[in-house]
Amino acid sequence: MKFLDLRFFILFMWIIVMIACLAIIFLIAPLGKYLILQKNSILILQTSFIQAILAVMIVGILIYLLNKFQKIYLFKKLMDKKKD
């Protein structure tokens, strides 16, 4: 049963990582698609800057969430070990 908990924990972590990747690919990347046709380098640069900031924010949130869930998992495992 303890090994099954670890499997679910790892599966949950990978699901969170995949959701973050999909958000970056399908929400942030298409922002610049429409500006390429305009040939205005300032707008393209601004859009690239915004895309970079949003991607870094998503990665930061991802790191924070994964760290939080890791601490919750470890705390749960330590409390279960004390009961035994």
N, CA, C and O atoms as a DFTB+ gen file, in Angstrom:
336 C
 N C O
     1  1       0.817      -1.199       0.000
     2  2       0.000       0.000       0.000
     3  2       0.858       1.259       0.000
     4  3       0.503       2.258      -0.625
     5  1       2.000       1.209       0.708
     6  2       2.869       2.382       0.760
     7  2       3.456       2.689      -0.611
     8  3       3.623       3.854      -0.973
     9  1       3.770       1.642      -1.375
    10  2       4.310       1.848      -2.720
    11  2       3.252       2.450      -3.640
    12  3       3.573       3.227      -4.539
    13  1       2.007       2.094      -3.415
    14  2       0.908       2.636      -4.208
    15  2       0.745       4.136      -3.952
    16  3       0.438       4.891      -4.874
    17  1       0.948       4.567      -2.712
    18  2       0.890       5.991      -2.404
    19  2       1.961       6.762      -3.171
    20  3       1.711       7.858      -3.672
    21  1       3.145       6.184      -3.256
    22  2       4.234       6.819      -3.988
    23  2       3.904       6.907      -5.473
    24  3       4.204       7.912      -6.116
    25  1       3.302       5.886      -6.007
    26  2       2.902       5.900      -7.423
    27  2       1.900       7.019      -7.695
    28  3       2.028       7.745      -8.681
    29  1       0.911       7.155      -6.827
    30  2      -0.086       8.213      -7.018
    31  2       0.536       9.596      -6.868
    32  3       0.161      10.529      -7.578
    33  1       1.480       9.727      -5.949
    34  2       2.173      10.992      -5.761
    35  2       2.957      11.373      -7.023
    36  3       2.885      12.513      -7.481
    37  1       3.695      10.424      -7.572
    38  2       4.472      10.681      -8.787
    39  2       3.545      10.955      -9.959
    40  3       3.821      11.846     -10.762
    41  1       2.456      10.213     -10.075
    42  2       1.487      10.446     -11.148
    43  2       0.880      11.837     -11.035
    44  3       0.723      12.525     -12.043
    45  1       0.540      12.256      -9.836
    46  2      -0.024      13.589      -9.620
    47  2       0.980      14.673     -10.000
    48  3       0.614      15.676     -10.614
    49  1       2.234      14.472      -9.637
    50  2       3.276      15.437      -9.998
    51  2       3.414      15.548     -11.509
    52  3       3.519      16.653     -12.041
    53  1       3.416      14.419     -12.203
    54  2       3.547      14.452     -13.661
    55  2       2.334      15.095     -14.315
    56  3       2.471      15.777     -15.330
    57  1       1.166      14.893     -13.758
    58  2      -0.030      15.535     -14.302
    59  2       0.088      17.051     -14.181
    60  3      -0.262      17.775     -15.113
    61  1       0.577      17.534     -13.050
    62  2       0.761      18.978     -12.865
    63  2       1.794      19.518     -13.854
    64  3       1.602      20.593     -14.423
    65  1       2.891      18.780     -14.062
    66  2       3.917      19.209     -15.012
    67  2       3.352      19.254     -16.429
    68  3       3.627      20.199     -17.169
    69  1       2.576      18.259     -16.815
    70  2       2.000      18.230     -18.163
    71  2       0.988      19.362     -18.370
    72  3       0.917      19.937     -19.456
    73  1       0.216      19.678     -17.348
    74  2      -0.730      20.794     -17.457
    75  2       0.023      22.106     -17.655
    76  3      -0.395      22.949     -18.450
    77  1       1.128      22.281     -16.936
    78  2       1.936      23.497     -17.104
    79  2       2.541      23.557     -18.505
    80  3       2.569      24.622     -19.123
    81  1       3.018      22.436     -19.004
    82  2       3.574      22.403     -20.366
    83  2       2.514      22.726     -21.404
    84  3       2.769      23.485     -22.339
    85  1       1.345      22.163     -21.249
    86  2       0.262      22.446     -22.190
    87  2      -0.159      23.910     -22.136
    88  3      -0.492      24.500     -23.164
    89  1      -0.145      24.491     -20.954
    90  2      -0.483      25.912     -20.827
    91  2       0.535      26.770     -21.557
    92  3       0.168      27.731     -22.233
    93  1       1.797      26.434     -21.426
    94  2       2.831      27.203     -22.114
    95  2       2.713      27.033     -23.629
    96  3       2.839      28.005     -24.374
    97  1       2.475      25.816     -24.080
    98  2       2.420      25.557     -25.524
    99  2       1.167      26.141     -26.159
   100  3       1.249      26.787     -27.204
   101  1       0.016      25.927     -25.546
   102  2      -1.234      26.294     -26.205
   103  2      -1.795      27.656     -25.808
   104  3      -2.671      28.175     -26.500
   105  1      -1.322      28.244     -24.724
   106  2      -1.833      29.548     -24.321
   107  2      -0.833      30.675     -24.545
   108  3      -1.204      31.760     -24.992
   109  1       0.422      30.419     -24.237
   110  2       1.413      31.489     -24.319
   111  2       2.059      31.567     -25.702
   112  3       2.231      32.661     -26.240
   113  1       2.416      30.434     -26.278
   114  2       3.092      30.438     -27.575
   115  2       2.270      31.093     -28.687
   116  3       2.848      31.823     -29.492
   117  1       0.960      30.874     -28.776
   118  2       0.197      31.490     -29.868
   119  2       0.051      33.013     -29.769
   120  3      -0.446      33.638     -30.706
   121  1       0.468      33.617     -28.668
   122  2       0.348      35.070     -28.557
   123  2       1.129      35.785     -29.656
   124  3       0.677      36.817     -30.151
   125  1       2.263      35.273     -30.040
   126  2       3.086      35.915     -31.052
   127  2       2.718      35.553     -32.478
   128  3       3.241      36.153     -33.417
   129  1       1.842      34.597     -32.661
   130  2       1.491      34.134     -34.007
   131  2       0.855      35.239     -34.837
   132  3       1.094      35.318     -36.042
   133  1       0.067      36.073     -34.229
   134  2      -0.653      37.095     -34.973
   135  2       0.219      38.310     -35.275
   136  3      -0.058      39.035     -36.230
   137  1       1.262      38.548     -34.489
   138  2       2.109      39.715     -34.691
   139  2       3.190      39.500     -35.742
   140  3       3.777      40.471     -36.219
   141  1       3.463      38.278     -36.106
   142  2       4.482      38.007     -37.109
   143  2       4.060      38.584     -38.464
   144  3       4.907      39.016     -39.245
   145  1       2.784      38.593     -38.736
   146  2       2.290      39.106     -40.011
   147  2       2.414      40.626     -40.116
   148  3       2.422      41.155     -41.228
   149  1       2.509      41.334     -39.010
   150  2       2.540      42.790     -39.035
   151  2       3.926      43.361     -39.324
   152  3       4.029      44.527     -39.704
   153  1       4.977      42.595     -39.159
   154  2       6.351      43.015     -39.443
   155  2       6.809      44.210     -38.606
   156  3       7.705      44.942     -39.029
   157  1       6.225      44.422     -37.448
   158  2       6.623      45.502     -36.561
   159  2       7.510      44.906     -35.467
   160  3       7.032      44.179     -34.596
   161  1       8.812      45.222     -35.521
   162  2       9.755      44.569     -34.622
   163  2       9.536      44.963     -33.159
   164  3       9.824      44.175     -32.258
   165  1       9.035      46.161     -32.917
   166  2       8.793      46.587     -31.533
   167  2       7.652      45.773     -30.923
   168  3       7.746      45.337     -29.775
   169  1       6.590      45.568     -31.676
   170  2       5.484      44.756     -31.160
   171  2       5.904      43.306     -30.955
   172  3       5.496      42.667     -29.985
   173  1       6.714      42.793     -31.864
   174  2       7.177      41.416     -31.723
   175  2       8.068      41.290     -30.495
   176  3       7.976      40.308     -29.758
   177  1       8.920      42.267     -30.275
   178  2       9.788      42.253     -29.096
   179  2       8.979      42.350     -27.802
   180  3       9.268      41.651     -26.832
   181  1       7.968      43.217     -27.792
   182  2       7.117      43.343     -26.611
   183  2       6.355      42.045     -26.352
   184  3       6.230      41.606     -25.208
   185  1       5.855      41.444     -27.407
   186  2       5.119      40.190     -27.256
   187  2       6.044      39.086     -26.747
   188  3       5.648      38.291     -25.895
   189  1       7.266      39.035     -27.262
   190  2       8.230      38.033     -26.796
   191  2       8.558      38.243     -25.319
   192  3       8.699      37.277     -24.569
   193  1       8.676      39.479     -24.910
   194  2       8.945      39.787     -23.509
   195  2       7.782      39.341     -22.627
   196  3       7.993      38.760     -21.563
   197  1       6.570      39.608     -23.065
   198  2       5.386      39.186     -22.314
   199  2       5.303      37.664     -22.249
   200  3       4.980      37.097     -21.205
   201  1       5.597      37.011     -23.366
   202  2       5.582      35.548     -23.387
   203  2       6.615      34.985     -22.407
   204  3       6.333      34.033     -21.678
   205  1       7.801      35.575     -22.396
   206  2       8.853      35.095     -21.498
   207  2       8.452      35.283     -20.043
   208  3       8.661      34.393     -19.219
   209  1       7.877      36.433     -19.726
   210  2       7.446      36.691     -18.345
   211  2       6.355      35.702     -17.927
   212  3       6.399      35.163     -16.821
   213  1       5.386      35.463     -18.797
   214  2       4.310      34.514     -18.471
   215  2       4.851      33.097     -18.306
   216  3       4.425      32.377     -17.403
   217  1       5.778      32.691     -19.161
   218  2       6.356      31.347     -19.055
   219  2       7.146      31.194     -17.758
   220  3       7.055      30.160     -17.095
   221  1       7.914      32.211     -17.395
   222  2       8.673      32.152     -16.142
   223  2       7.726      32.124     -14.951
   224  3       7.990      31.430     -13.969
   225  1       6.632      32.864     -15.024
   226  2       5.648      32.838     -13.934
   227  2       5.028      31.452     -13.790
   228  3       4.855      30.962     -12.673
   229  1       4.693      30.820     -14.906
   230  2       4.113      29.475     -14.849
   231  2       5.114      28.489     -14.264
   232  3       4.742      27.646     -13.448
   233  1       6.365      28.582     -14.665
   234  2       7.387      27.685     -14.117
   235  2       7.594      27.950     -12.623
   236  3       7.766      27.010     -11.846
   237  1       7.577      29.219     -12.221
   238  2       7.698      29.538     -10.797
   239  2       6.543      28.975      -9.981
   240  3       6.752      28.425      -8.900
   241  1       5.333      29.112     -10.495
   242  2       4.166      28.548      -9.821
   243  2       4.261      27.031      -9.768
   244  3       3.906      26.414      -8.764
   245  1       4.743      26.435     -10.853
   246  2       4.918      24.985     -10.890
   247  2       5.917      24.528      -9.836
   248  3       5.661      23.553      -9.128
   249  1       7.037      25.208      -9.720
   250  2       8.036      24.855      -8.711
   251  2       7.445      24.998      -7.308
   252  3       7.653      24.135      -6.455
   253  1       6.713      26.079      -7.072
   254  2       6.098      26.299      -5.761
   255  2       5.108      25.173      -5.433
   256  3       5.132      24.630      -4.329
   257  1       4.235      24.823      -6.395
   258  2       3.237      23.774      -6.150
   259  2       3.886      22.413      -5.915
   260  3       3.497      21.687      -5.001
   261  1       4.875      22.068      -6.740
   262  2       5.536      20.779      -6.567
   263  2       6.256      20.702      -5.223
   264  3       6.252      19.655      -4.575
   265  1       6.862      21.790      -4.809
   266  2       7.529      21.828      -3.513
   267  2       6.519      21.671      -2.378
   268  3       6.763      20.937      -1.420
   269  1       5.384      22.363      -2.489
   270  2       4.343      22.272      -1.460
   271  2       3.805      20.844      -1.347
   272  3       3.666      20.318      -0.243
   273  1       3.500      20.216      -2.489
   274  2       2.968      18.854      -2.455
   275  2       4.012      17.854      -1.965
   276  3       3.668      16.866      -1.317
   277  1       5.271      18.104      -2.269
   278  2       6.318      17.232      -1.757
   279  2       6.381      17.310      -0.233
   280  3       6.503      16.285       0.438
   281  1       6.299      18.511       0.310
   282  2       6.329      18.667       1.768
   283  2       5.115      18.008       2.416
   284  3       5.237      17.390       3.474
   285  1       3.945      18.135       1.791
   286  2       2.740      17.488       2.323
   287  2       2.900      15.977       2.318
   288  3       2.558      15.305       3.290
   289  1       3.424      15.445       1.211
   290  2       3.625      14.000       1.097
   291  2       4.618      13.507       2.140
   292  3       4.371      12.505       2.811
   293  1       5.740      14.206       2.279
   294  2       6.747      13.785       3.257
   295  2       6.225      13.897       4.684
   296  3       6.507      13.030       5.511
   297  1       5.475      14.943       4.981
   298  2       4.889      15.099       6.316
   299  2       3.927      13.950       6.609
   300  3       3.914      13.407       7.713
   301  1       3.124      13.587       5.609
   302  2       2.184      12.475       5.782
   303  2       2.933      11.170       6.024
   304  3       2.541      10.373       6.877
   305  1       4.009      10.953       5.276
   306  2       4.781       9.726       5.445
   307  2       5.472       9.685       6.814
   308  3       5.537       8.629       7.443
   309  1       5.979      10.815       7.268
   310  2       6.621      10.841       8.585
   311  2       5.605      10.605       9.695
   312  3       5.908       9.925      10.675
   313  1       4.413      11.154       9.554
   314  2       3.384      10.937      10.585
   315  2       2.933       9.481      10.584
   316  3       2.672       8.916      11.645
   317  1       2.837       8.867       9.401
   318  2       2.475       7.450       9.346
   319  2       3.569       6.576       9.975
   320  3       3.274       5.555      10.595
   321  1       4.805       6.979       9.814
   322  2       5.918       6.213      10.368
   323  2       5.921       6.301      11.902
   324  3       6.268       5.333      12.579
   325  1       5.535       7.461      12.446
   326  2       5.488       7.626      13.902
   327  2       4.396       6.755      14.516
   328  3       4.535       6.269      15.638
   329  1       3.310       6.562      13.770
   330  2       2.207       5.741      14.285
   331  2       2.598       4.268      14.367
   332  3       2.095       3.535      15.218
   333  1       3.498       3.836      13.481
   334  2       3.906       2.423      13.469
   335  2       4.841       2.078      14.549
   336  3       5.263       0.926      14.655
